[in-house]
Amino acid sequence: MIKKLFIGVLVCFAFSTAMADEGMWLPSLIKERIKDMRSMGFKLKAEDIFSSDKPSLKDAVVQFGGGCTGEFVSDQGLLLTNHHCGYGSIQKLSSVEHDYLTYGYWAQSLEEELPVPGLTVTLLVGMEDVTDKLAAGTSKEDIIAEAQKGGEYRAEVVPMYYGNQHYLFVYQRYRDVRLVGAPPSSIGKFGGDTDNWVWPRHTGDFSIFRVYAGKDNKPADYSKENVPYRPKRHFKISTKGVQEGDFTMIYGFPGNTQEYVISDAVEYVANVSNPMKIALRTQRLDIISAAQQKDPAVRIAYAAKHASIANSWKKWQGESLGLGRLKTADKKRAQEEQFVQWAADKPQYVALLDSMHKAYESVIPHYFARELFNESVGAIEAYSIAVHLGNTAAKIESGEADAADLEKRQTALLNNYNKDIDRDIAVCLLQEFVSRMPKERIPESLLVGIDSCGGVEEYVDRIYSATKLLGGTALTKELVQSDTLTSFVRMFIPIAKAARAYAYRNISNVPEIEQWYRPYMKALREWQSGRAFYPDANFTLRVAYGTVTGYENADGEYHTHLTTLDGIIAKDNPEIYDYDIPQELRDVYARKDFGRWAVDVNGRRSVPVCFQASNHTSGGNSGSPVINAKGELVGINFDRTWRSTMSDIEFDPSICRNISVDIRYVLFVMDKIGKTKYLFEELGL
């Protein structure tokens, strides 16, 4: 059945050569890019990257958890990904007594590998262009049902180019995934939020997991009887390293780009959406950081929350700066003027941009209200807790759940929850909601309640002191439904429903706007027939390629492609959590005990740590394998430079760089810190 899926993968659009380094290409169509790749030094064939009837590199790549990438590096299901991708799993297994976030974890045998409840990895089994099938009248549901026949696979039909093409993707999801190794956070998250999105970078952003399966090698729930999964293909590790100008390829699941949007979308992102989200998240981060500094238990409990909030917060800052520096909105407007001239004698396109501008004007107030609600009221943990408990209470009333389910739900929701921190956040975010939201959208009962209490802070105090949902009380359906916090949630039901109506990945994906992008994309390809168009990222498997290279960060300031252990030692500071490296690493450096991992850099011996290249990446590419011209693993992608974050909207080849941890540093840490002898034997090293 799966082989049949690959038959008929058609190249519907013949694209010309794209600018080197830019693009996120569908692997099934990589033959269209292979000539360009080989001109840059790639040694393999297109069939080595993606094949329908034999193992290929795509079989060594997985979607890790819900939003990252990982790669197999052994025939026993050993998997590498980023430390920040495994962070939530590491936290889930951590406690004050077993603080794997701070001190790391290194299994010394298969028996010591730790099961991670709820963690999954997903493999792409097949993909097929189903555009013609849909046009012929076959329903999306029928296509998916056929692909999922037998229950072994999960399938989805995904639009490309705003619906001008549709692809069927078929996946197999493995449910028994175990933690094998993780460096201390002062290695795996070295530099913390300060160094996030910047270069030079010295972060050992990796973690090690293993996928287990039933004895038939198929997905299975966790069991002691499960055995390591045997992948069809895994990456061979190269310890030769990288040099300036070397070919690199990224294979992963990038999440979201908007390369073809018009000026209205760019201006909304840069001037309206990002500034609001940055301001609100700054306040949340300040409150959490202050609490973490006071209490180690809070530091652990809120570590993943802080990282999650901060990642996008800093990305949006760089994105807005980059869009401004490139004058992206002005470029889009100039292109639109040229498009209008081209479309003047084409009835099907002549009024297209007018319709798009009007659609944005109509949608922006609603989409902004949705984003503001999500970043303010919706970001208050107590609000979310009350929503979930209310849903469970409703299920009890309908007979779908019982009192035990309510207790389990409450226990899960209050895990790693601090009422005092959340209360302080609620005061700030509710104030922002009231001051930023148009008055006609604010619930009248909220304004009355705030006024009666004498202010937002007093109003929040009244709710938090009266509620029974945040611990200390055994809950019943009746108590949940009558609670003060539940009453608070109820007043937001209209605005929450309105927000859900605009719950799309980007403003351009709102149907009132997106309906115009389908003909616009068609028109663009007619107008710019010499341009190579790649579909926007949407968490489907893609190939990106480029070269190892530095860049000119500013006038007279050139950033080279490689960092080393020397830079870690220079930043080391025991008084700062994110820069306090393990004493063992200091001792190794003092002894110059670098072993086989040392290289000569500018006349000195050190260990390579990170390198940068010109691959086009986005969120979701975290953990992606970085391979050399021979298809060997040389690094693990984990970030972009701060000045590159606008590449989701405009890619600038002169400055857009992805950042990867050098595989030699991964192996160095495994060797000198983890002492994972059994893994080196498994890897043949």
LUMMAR-443847 format. One record per residue (C-alpha): x, z, y. Coordinates in steps of 0.25 Angstrom, whole numbers, plus 2048, in hexadecimal, padded with zeros to 3 digits. Each point is the difference from the previous one (the first is absolute). Example, Ala and Ser with C-alpha at 12.3 -4.5 7.8 and 13.67 -1.06 7.14 Angstrom:
REM residues 2
83181F7EE;8067FE80E;
***
This chain:
REM residues 685
800800800;80B80480A;8087F37FD;7F37F9804;80080780E;80D7F9804;7FB7F27FC;7FB7F980C;80880780A;8007F580B;8087FE80C;7F47FE80A;80980080C;80D7F8801;80880880A;80D7FB806;80D808801;7FE80E807;80A807809;80A8077F7;7FD80F7FE;7F27FF804;7F48007F7;7F98087F4;7FE7F57F6;7F68007F4;8098017F3;7F87F57F9;8037F680B;80F804801;8047F27FC;7FC7FC80E;80B809805;80B7FF7F5;8087F5807;80180880D;80480C7F7;80B7F97F9;8057FA80D;80280F804;8088037F3;7F58047F6;8057FC7F1;7F38017F8;7F47F77FE;7F2802805;7FC8037F1;80980B800;7F880680C;7F37FD7FB;7FB7FA7F3;7F37FF7F9;8058007F2;80D8077FF;80580D805;8057FF80F;80480980B;7F2803804;7FE8087F3;80B809805;7F880480D;7F580A800;7F680580B;80480F800;7F4809803;7F77FB80B;8097FA80A;80F7FE7FC;8087F77F6;8098047F5;8097F97F6;8048017F1;80F8027FE;8008027F1;7F97FC7F4;7FA80E7FE;7F780080D;80A806809;7FB7FE80E;80780180E;7F880180D;80280780D;80080F802;7F57FF80A;7F87F87F6;80280B7F6;7FF80B80B;7F18047FD;8038017F1;80D808802;7F8809809;7F48017F6;80A8067F6;80780980A;7FE80F803;80880A807;8068047F3;8037F17FC;8027FA80D;8047F27FB;7FE7FA80F;80B809805;8098007F4;7FD7F47F8;7FD7FE7F2;8087FA7F5;7FB7FF7F1;80C8007F6;7F87FA7F5;7F27F97FD;7FA80E7FC;80380580F;7F97F5807;7F4805807;7F27FA7FF;7F97FD80E;7F18027FF;7F97F4806;80C7F7803;7FF7F27FB;8087F3800;7FA7F3800;8067F37FA;7FB7F2804;7FC7F87F4;7FB7F3805;7FC7F980D;7F77F3802;7FC7F880C;7F08017FE;7FD7F980D;7FA7F47F9;7F88087F6;7FA80880C;7FD7F3807;7F97FA7F3;7F780C800;80680A7F6;7FE80E806;80B809803;7FA80B7F7;8007F67F4;80E7FC802;80480F800;7F78037F4;8077F57F8;80E805804;7FC80F7FC;7FA7FC7F3;80480A7F5;80380B80A;80F7FF800;8027FB80E;7FB80280E;7FE7F4809;7FD7FC80E;7FD7F4808;80880080D;7FE7F780C;80D7F9806;8017F980E;7F3807804;7F87FB7F5;8057F17FF;8068047F2;7FC80A7F6;8098057F5;7FC8087F3;80A80B7FD;8008077F3;80780E7FE;80380A7F5;80180E805;80880B7F9;7FC80E801;80B8097FA;80B80080A;80B80B800;80A80580A;80E7FE7FB;80980380C;7FF80280F;80B80480A;7FE80C809;7F87FC80C;80D801809;8057F47F8;7F37F97FD;7FA80280E;80D802807;7FE7FF80F;7F18037FF;7F77FB80B;80C7FF80A;8077F57F8;7F37F97FB;7FF7F2803;80E7FF807;80E7FB7FD;80A8057FD;7F98067F4;80680A7F5;7F48037F8;8018017F1;7F17FB7FF;7FF7FF7F1;7F98077F4;7FF7FE7F1;7F47FF7F7;7FD7FB7F3;7F37F97FB;7FB8057F2;7F67F87F7;7F98027F3;8087FB7F4;7F97F3801;8077FF80E;7F37FF807;7FB80A80B;7FC80E7FB;7FC80D806;80B80A800;8048057F2;80C8067FA;7FF7F57F6;8027F580A;80D7F9800;8087F980B;7FA7F3804;8077F37FC;8007F680C;8017F17FE;80B80080A;80880A808;80B7FE80A;80F8007FD;80780980A;80C7FA807;80B80A805;8077F5808;7F980380D;7FC7F780B;8087F980B;7FC7FA80E;7F97F37FD;7FC8037F1;7F37FB7FC;7F580A7FE;7F27FF7FA;7F580B801;7F58007F5;7F4809803;7F2803805;8007FF810;7F4806805;7FC7FB80E;8047F580A;7F97F880B;8097F4802;7F57F7805;7F7808809;7FD7FC80E;80480780D;7F4809800;8048077F4;80F802805;7FB80680D;7F68097F8;80B8057F7;80B80280B;7F880580B;7F48077FB;8018047F1;80E8047FF;80180980C;7F48087FC;8058027F2;80E804804;7FB80A80A;7F68077F6;80A8007F5;80B806809;7F780C802;7FE8027F1;80E7FF7FD;80480A80A;7F780A7FB;8047FE7F1;80F800803;7FF80D808;7F98067F4;80A7FA7F6;80C806807;7FA80E7FF;7FD8007F1;8067FA7F4;7F38007F8;7F97F880C;80C7F6800;7FE7FD7F2;7F1800801;7FF7F780C;80D7F77FC;7F87F47FB;7F580180B;80B80080B;8077F47FA;7F37F97FF;7FC80280E;80E7FE806;8037F27F9;7F57F8807;80280880C;80E7FC802;7FD7F27FB;7F67FD80B;80980480B;80A7F67FB;7F67F67FE;7FA80180E;80E7FF806;8047F47F8;7F37F9804;80380280E;80E7FC7FF;7FD7F37F9;7F47FE80A;7F87FC7F3;7F3800808;8057F680A;8057F77F5;7F38017F9;7F87FC80D;80A7F5802;7FD7FB7F2;7F1801802;8017F880D;8077F57F8;7F68017F5;7F57FE809;8067F3805;8027FB7F2;7F18047FC;7FA7FA80C;7FC7F37F8;7FC8087F3;7F2804800;80280A7F5;80B807807;7FE7FE80F;7F880D803;8078087F5;809809808;7F480380A;7F98067F4;80B8087FC;80380680E;7F1804801;8008067F2;80C809803;7F980480D;7F48047F8;8078077F5;80B808807;7F880B806;7FA8037F2;80E7FF7F8;80680980B;7F680A7FE;8028007F1;80F801801;7FE80B80A;7F78087F7;8097FE7F4;80C805808;7F880C806;7F48067FA;8037F97F3;80E8057FF;7FC80F800;8028057F2;7F480A801;7F77F4804;8057F87F3;7FE80D7F7;7F2802805;7FD7F17FE;8058007F1;7F980E7FD;7F37FB806;8017F37F7;8028097F4;7F4809804;7F77F4801;8057FC7F2;7FC80D7FB;7F27FE806;7FF7F37F9;8058057F3;80D7F8800;80880D801;7FF80F7FE;80680D807;80D7FF7F8;8037F2807;7FE80680D;80A80B7FD;80A7F67FB;7FE7F780C;80280C80A;80D8047F8;8067F2801;7FC7FF80F;80680D804;80D7FD7F9;80B80080A;7F680380B;80380980B;7F4804809;80880580C;8077F3801;7F47F87FE;7F880880A;80B7FD80B;8007F17FC;7F1800801;80080680E;80A7F5805;7F97F47F9;7F2805804;80480080E;8067F27FF;7F37FB7FA;7F880680B;8097FA80B;8027F27FA;7F37FD7FA;7F67F9809;7F580B803;7F57F87FA;8078007F3;8028107FF;7F68087F9;7F780780A;80080C7F7;80F801801;80080080F;7F680B800;8078087F6;80D7FF808;7F980480D;7F980C7FA;80D8057FB;8087FE80D;80A7F57FB;8057F97F3;80980B7FC;7F680A800;7F67F77F9;80A7FD7F5;80380F7FE;7F18027FE;7FF7F67F5;80D8047F9;7FD80F800;7F27FE7FB;8027F57F5;8008047F1;8067F37FB;80F803803;80280A7F6;7FD80F7FC;7F17FD7FC;7FA7FB7F3;7F87F3804;7F27FC7FC;7F97F4803;7F780780A;80C807807;8077F3802;7F47F9806;7FD80B80A;80E803804;8057FF80E;80A7F67FD;7F67F77F9;7F880180C;80C7FB808;8017F47F7;7F27FC801;8007FE80F;80B7F57FD;7F77F87F6;7FC7F5809;80E7FE806;8068017F2;7F67F57FB;8047F880C;80F8017FD;7FE7FC7F1;7F97F4805;80D7FC806;8098057F5;8097F47FF;80F7FF7FE;8027FA80E;7F77FC80B;8027F27FD;7F98027F2;7F3805806;7F67F57FB;7FB7FD80E;80F7FC803;8057FC7F3;7F57F57FE;8087F880B;80D8027FA;7FD7F77F4;7FE7F3808;80B80580A;80A8007F4;7FB7F37FB;8027FA80E;80E806802;8057FA7F3;7FA7F2805;80680280E;80E8067FB;8017F77F3;80F802800;80080F800;8018087F3;7F480A7FF;80180C7F7;7F48097FE;7FF80D807;80480C7F8;7F58077F8;8068097F5;8027F47F7;80D7FC7FA;8097F8809;80F7FB801;80880180D;80E7FC801;80B80080A;80F805802;80880C801;80380180F;80180980C;7FB7FD80E;80280280F;7F880C803;80380080F;80A7F9809;80E8037FB;7FA8087F4;8017FA7F3;7FB8077F3;8077FC7F4;7F97FF7F3;80580C7F8;80180F801;80880A7F8;80180E7FC;80980380C;7F47FE809;7F880B7F7;80B80A802;8017FD80F;7F1803801;80080C7F7;7FB80D807;7FC80C7F7;7F780580C;7F77F47FF;7F77FE7F3;8017F1800;80F800802;80480B7F7;8067F97F4;8028077F3;80D808800;8047F87F3;8007F3808;80980780B;8098047F4;8017F27FA;8037FA80D;80B80A803;8067FD7F3;7FE7F1802;7FB8017F2;7F97F2802;8037FB7F2;7FD7F17FD;7F680080C;80A7FF80B;8037F4808;80A7FC80B;7F980080E;8087FD80C;80C8057FA;7FA80D7FA;7FB8047F2;7F1804800;7F37FF7F9;7F67F5805;7F2806804;7F77F6806;8007F1804;7F77F7809;7FC7F27FE;7F77F6806;7F48007F6;7F2800805;7FA80D7FB;7F4809804;7F980D7FB;7FF7FF7F1;80E7FA7FE;80580F800;8078017F2;8017F17FE;80C7FB7F9;80B7F9808;8077F67F7;80C7F7802;8027F17FE;8018037F1;7F38087FF;80780D7FE;7FC80D807;80980480C;7F7809808;7F2806802;7F87FC80C;7FB80C808;7FE7FD80F;8027F680C;80880380D;7F780580B;8027F3808;7FA7F97F4;7F38067FE;7F97F6809;8037F67F4;7F28037FB;7FB7F780B;80D7F9805;80C7FE7F8;80D7FF808;80B7FB7F7;80B80480A;7FC80F7FF;7F78027F5;8078087F5;7FC8077F3;80780C7FC;8048037F1;80780B7F9;80C7FA7F9;7FF8017F1;80E806800;7FC80C808;7F48027F6;80A8007F4;80A809808;7F580A802;7FB8007F2;80E8017FB;80680B809;7F4808804;7F67FD7F5;80A7FF7F4;7F67F87F9;8097FB7F4;7F47FC7F8;7FC7F680A;80D7FA802;8017FD7F1;7F27FA801;8047F780B;80C7FC7F9;80980680B;
***
